[in-house]
Amino acid sequence: MKPILLFLILLLPLGTSAQTASSSNETAGPAKSAGQSIAYEAPHLAAKSYLLYDYTSSQILLNQNGDARMEPASLTKLMTAYLTFDALKHGTLSLQQELTVPVAALRSKSDESRMLLKAGQTVSVDDLLHGLIVQSGNDAAITLAVNIAGSEAGFVDMMNQEAKRLGMNNTHFTNPVGMPDAQHYSSAVDLATLAAALLRDYPQHYPLFSLRNYTFNNVAQANRNRLLWLDPYADGMKTGHTESAGFCLVGSAQREKHRLISVMFGAETDSLRATESQQLLNYGFQNFDAVRLYQKNQPVTSLRIWKGTESHIDVGFREDLFVSIPKGAFAQIKATMETHQPLLAPITSGQQLGTLKLTLADKPYAEYPLVALDNVPVANVFSRGWDSIRLMFQ
């Protein structure tokens, strides 16, 4: 029988928690948009490209030229940090391990960000990570890259492989520090994806991004992220600047349990990238709530299953489902479920069986995959035959 579409009107679980909260989302980054039917006037910022991403709900709240390929400058070091954290996770590095500074790490020009390392010097991975993230040291980035991959070229290959795995489709790296190159580019959407991956995969290392300064060899250097001083809720992430790229910033802030990520390319000054990023974050916090619609493993509905050991199966979400909703608009959210019928066994837990579609004020707003919460094996031959007959009359 040819599958047909089944639409069910669902009531939102008003009895569950409808407050801002965090989520252990499995998605790598921005996959859903909050739509454009928002009553609030979005800010127009003095930058070439910018994006506001709600980490709690995995939704893009504002996107201005977010898919355009831009020069990332030292925002590149977010990927260098990600791969270093990965090496720590898999035991190929340890925080106390001493690494030798290669001669290549000292080729930086005098006006570039440096940790002030010396060739042949041994430095702990912990110090190098502080130098990479807080001081934005090119020498720290190259030292980590060479020691992790054996060469800069090998590390760049790792960077591009990881970018592809994370779904950073408008990103290509040619170096681990962010030096200008025609083939070295990224986008606001892709860097929000990477920032979300850092938060999701390595939360134990994230406090490094909130440090305002770091002292190495008796030389103190301040974090260039002015958001850390301007906004009491800001706790990361990374700045970037070259003459050709302008001033760039990936920022993040959390109010209660609601976290937002901002990405900005091409501001004209250091102070402007901070104040405009703060304006972007304030827009998100002031105008949106992250609302939990469904708890993880909570049945949203039950679907008819044919030719299985059970006649029905519960569907829902494997993680809490949070949605960013304009303040005061919760009553305007409606949910429908779409699924292909008939559903035939076997069904495995986690298998997508439908899609939950949300509308806000009768306009499409967001959609999410509904998955099976249980397994349903194939029934015996007699039950399958009986269901085959019954399906003929459906």
C-alpha positions in Angstrom: 0.0 0.0 0.0 1.3 3.4 -0.9 2.2 5.5 2.2 0.0 8.4 3.0 0.5 11.4 5.2 -1.2 11.3 8.6 -1.7 14.6 10.4 -2.5 14.7 14.1 -3.2 17.8 16.1 -1.2 17.7 19.3 -1.7 19.6 22.5 1.4 21.1 24.0 2.2 19.7 27.4 1.3 22.8 29.4 1.8 20.8 32.6 5.5 20.3 32.0 8.1 22.9 32.7 7.9 25.9 30.4 10.9 27.8 31.6 14.3 28.6 30.3 16.6 25.7 30.8 19.7 24.1 29.3 19.8 21.1 26.9 22.2 18.4 26.0 21.4 18.7 22.3 22.9 16.1 20.0 22.9 18.4 17.0 26.3 19.8 16.1 25.0 23.4 15.6 22.4 25.6 14.0 20.0 23.3 12.3 16.7 25.1 12.7 15.5 28.6 12.3 13.2 30.5 14.6 11.5 31.9 11.5 11.1 35.5 10.5 7.5 36.1 11.8 8.9 37.8 14.9 7.1 40.9 16.2 10.4 42.4 17.6 12.6 44.6 15.5 15.9 43.0 15.0 19.0 45.1 15.4 21.0 46.2 12.3 24.6 46.0 13.3 27.7 47.6 11.8 29.3 44.4 10.6 29.7 42.5 7.3 28.1 39.3 8.6 26.5 38.3 11.9 24.3 35.6 13.5 22.6 34.9 16.8 22.3 31.3 17.8 20.3 29.9 20.7 22.4 27.0 22.1 19.6 25.9 24.4 17.1 25.3 21.7 19.5 24.8 18.7 17.8 27.6 16.8 19.1 30.5 14.8 17.3 33.6 16.0 18.9 36.2 13.7 20.9 35.6 10.5 22.4 38.4 8.5 24.6 37.1 5.7 25.4 34.1 7.9 26.3 31.7 5.1 28.7 34.0 3.3 32.3 32.9 3.2 34.4 35.3 5.4 38.0 35.5 6.6 37.9 34.1 10.1 41.3 35.5 11.3 42.1 34.1 14.8 38.6 32.7 15.2 40.4 29.8 13.4 41.9 29.0 16.8 38.5 27.7 18.0 39.1 24.7 15.7 42.7 24.4 16.9 41.4 24.3 20.5 38.7 21.8 19.6 41.3 19.3 18.2 43.5 19.9 21.2 40.6 19.0 23.5 40.0 15.9 21.3 43.6 14.8 21.8 43.2 15.2 25.5 40.0 13.2 25.4 41.7 10.3 23.6 44.8 10.4 25.7 47.3 11.4 23.0 48.0 14.5 25.1 47.7 15.3 28.8 47.5 18.8 30.4 50.8 18.3 32.2 52.7 17.0 29.2 55.6 19.1 28.1 55.8 19.9 24.4 58.8 21.3 22.6 58.4 24.6 20.8 59.3 24.2 17.1 61.2 26.8 15.2 58.2 27.3 12.9 56.2 28.6 15.9 58.5 31.7 16.0 58.0 32.9 12.4 55.2 35.3 13.5 55.6 38.9 12.8 56.1 41.3 15.7 52.6 42.7 15.4 50.9 39.3 15.6 49.4 37.7 18.7 52.1 35.7 20.5 52.6 33.9 23.8 56.3 34.9 23.6 57.6 31.3 23.3 61.2 30.5 22.4 62.4 27.8 20.0 63.4 24.6 21.8 61.6 25.6 24.9 59.4 23.0 26.6 55.9 24.2 27.7 53.0 22.3 29.2 49.9 21.7 27.2 48.0 23.5 29.9 50.1 26.6 29.5 49.8 26.3 25.7 46.0 26.1 25.9 45.9 29.3 28.0 48.2 31.0 25.5 46.1 29.8 22.6 42.7 30.8 24.1 43.4 33.8 26.4 46.4 35.4 24.7 45.5 34.2 21.1 49.1 33.2 20.6 50.0 32.1 17.1 53.1 30.5 18.5 51.0 28.4 20.9 48.7 27.3 18.1 51.6 26.2 15.9 53.3 24.4 18.8 50.1 22.4 19.5 49.5 21.7 15.9 52.9 20.3 15.1 53.0 18.2 18.3 49.5 16.8 17.7 49.8 16.0 14.0 53.6 16.0 13.3 53.4 18.9 11.0 51.2 22.0 10.3 50.0 20.4 7.0 48.9 17.3 8.8 47.1 19.4 11.4 45.3 21.4 8.7 44.1 18.1 7.2 42.7 17.2 10.6 41.0 20.6 10.8 39.3 20.2 7.5 38.2 16.7 8.2 36.7 17.8 11.5 35.0 20.8 9.9 33.4 18.3 7.4 32.3 16.0 10.2 30.6 18.8 12.1 28.8 20.0 9.0 30.7 23.2 8.5 29.9 23.4 4.8 31.3 26.8 4.1 34.6 26.4 5.8 38.1 25.5 4.6 41.4 25.9 6.6 44.9 26.4 5.3 46.6 27.1 8.6 46.0 26.7 12.4 46.3 30.4 13.3 44.1 32.3 10.9 46.6 33.9 8.6 44.9 35.4 5.5 44.7 33.1 2.5 42.3 33.0 -0.4 41.4 29.4 0.5 41.1 30.0 4.3 37.5 30.9 5.0 34.5 30.2 7.2 31.0 31.6 7.9 28.9 32.8 10.8 26.7 29.7 10.6 29.7 27.4 10.6 31.5 29.1 13.5 28.3 29.0 15.6 28.3 25.2 14.8 31.9 25.0 16.0 31.2 27.0 19.1 28.2 24.8 20.0 30.4 21.7 19.5 33.0 23.1 22.0 30.3 23.8 24.6 28.6 20.4 24.0 31.6 18.1 23.7 34.2 19.7 26.0 32.3 21.6 28.8 35.1 20.9 31.2 37.5 23.0 29.2 35.1 25.9 28.5 36.0 28.0 31.5 39.3 28.8 29.7 37.4 31.0 27.4 36.1 33.2 30.3 39.6 34.1 31.6 40.3 37.8 31.4 44.1 37.5 31.5 46.9 35.1 31.7 50.6 35.4 32.8 53.3 33.3 31.2 57.0 33.8 31.9 56.1 36.8 34.1 54.4 38.6 31.2 50.7 39.3 31.7 48.4 39.6 28.6 44.8 40.4 28.6 42.0 38.6 26.7 41.0 40.7 23.7 37.4 39.7 24.2 36.0 43.0 25.7 32.6 41.3 26.2 34.1 39.7 29.3 34.3 43.2 30.8 31.2 44.7 29.3 28.6 42.0 30.0 28.4 40.3 33.4 26.7 37.3 31.7 29.4 36.8 29.0 31.8 33.9 29.5 33.5 33.5 26.1 34.6 32.8 23.3 37.2 34.2 20.9 38.2 37.3 19.0 39.9 37.6 15.6 41.5 40.5 13.6 43.5 41.1 10.5 43.6 44.2 8.3 41.6 42.4 5.6 39.1 40.6 7.9 38.4 43.5 10.2 37.4 42.8 13.8 35.6 39.5 14.4 34.1 37.9 17.5 32.4 34.7 18.6 30.7 35.5 21.9 28.6 33.5 24.3 26.6 34.5 27.4 24.3 32.6 29.8 21.5 34.1 31.8 20.2 31.6 34.3 20.2 28.4 32.2 19.6 30.1 28.8 22.7 30.3 26.6 23.2 32.3 23.4 26.1 32.4 21.0 26.8 35.4 18.8 29.1 35.5 15.7 30.2 38.7 14.1 32.6 39.4 11.1 34.0 42.6 9.9 33.4 45.3 12.5 35.6 48.4 12.0 37.0 48.6 15.5 37.8 46.5 18.6 35.3 48.3 20.7 32.6 48.2 18.1 32.8 44.4 17.7 32.2 44.1 21.5 29.4 46.6 21.8 27.6 45.3 18.7 28.0 41.7 19.9 26.5 42.7 23.2 23.6 44.3 21.4 23.0 41.1 19.5 23.1 39.0 22.7 20.8 41.4 24.5 18.3 41.2 21.7 18.1 37.5 22.2 17.7 37.5 25.9 15.2 40.3 26.0 12.9 39.0 23.3 13.0 35.2 23.5 12.4 32.5 26.1 13.8 29.0 25.7 10.8 26.8 26.6 10.8 23.1 27.3 8.0 21.6 25.3 8.7 17.9 26.0 10.9 15.9 28.3 13.2 13.3 27.0 11.7 9.9 26.6 8.2 11.3 27.3 5.6 9.8 24.9 4.2 12.5 22.7 1.7 10.2 21.1 1.2 6.5 20.2 1.2 5.3 16.6 -0.4 2.2 15.1 2.1 -0.4 14.0 1.4 -3.3 11.7 2.9 -6.8 11.4 4.7 -6.4 14.8 4.6 -8.0 18.2 2.9 -4.8 19.4 0.1 -2.9 17.8 1.2 0.5 19.0 4.5 2.3 19.7 5.3 5.5 21.7 7.1 8.3 19.9 8.9 11.2 21.4 12.4 12.7 21.8 15.6 11.2 23.2 16.6 14.6 24.6 14.5 17.4 26.2 13.0 19.5 23.5 13.5 23.2 24.0 12.1 25.8 21.6 13.0 29.5 21.5 9.7 31.5 21.5 9.2 35.2 21.4 8.2 36.4 24.9 4.5 36.3 25.5 3.8 34.2 22.4 3.6 30.7 24.0 -0.2 30.6 23.6 0.2 31.1 19.8 2.3 28.0 19.4 0.6 25.0 17.8 2.0 21.6 17.0 1.1 19.0 14.4 2.7 15.7 13.7 3.3 14.3 10.2 4.0 10.6 9.6 3.9 8.2 6.7 1.4 5.4 7.0 1.2 2.5 7.3 4.1 1.9 9.7 5.4 -1.6 9.5 7.5 -3.6 11.9 10.4 -4.1 12.6 10.8 -0.7 14.4 14.0 0.1 16.3 14.3 2.5 19.2 15.5 5.9 18.0 14.2 5.3 14.4 12.5 8.4 13.0 8.8 7.8 12.5 7.5 11.3 12.1 8.1 15.0 12.3 6.7 17.5 14.8 5.9 20.8 13.1 5.4 24.0 15.1 3.5 27.1 13.9 3.5 30.5 15.6 0.5 32.7 14.9 -0.4 30.2 12.1 3.0 30.6 10.3 5.6 27.8 10.1 8.1 28.2 12.9 10.2 25.0 13.5 10.2 21.3 13.0 11.8 18.3 14.8 12.1 14.6 14.2 9.9 12.3 16.3 11.6 8.9 17.1 10.4 5.6 18.3 10.9 5.2 22.1 10.8 1.3 22.0 11.6 -1.6 19.7 8.9 -3.5 18.0 10.1 -6.8 16.4 8.4 -8.5 13.5 5.4 -10.7 14.6 4.9 -14.4 13.6 3.7 -15.4 10.2 0.1 -15.7 11.3 -0.1 -12.2 12.8 1.6 -10.7 9.8 -0.8 -12.4 7.5 -3.8 -11.2 9.5 -2.4 -7.6 9.4 -1.9 -7.9 5.7 -5.6 -8.7 5.2 -6.6 -5.8 7.5 -4.4 -3.3 5.7 -6.3 -4.1 2.5 -9.3 -2.4 4.0 -7.5 0.6 5.5 
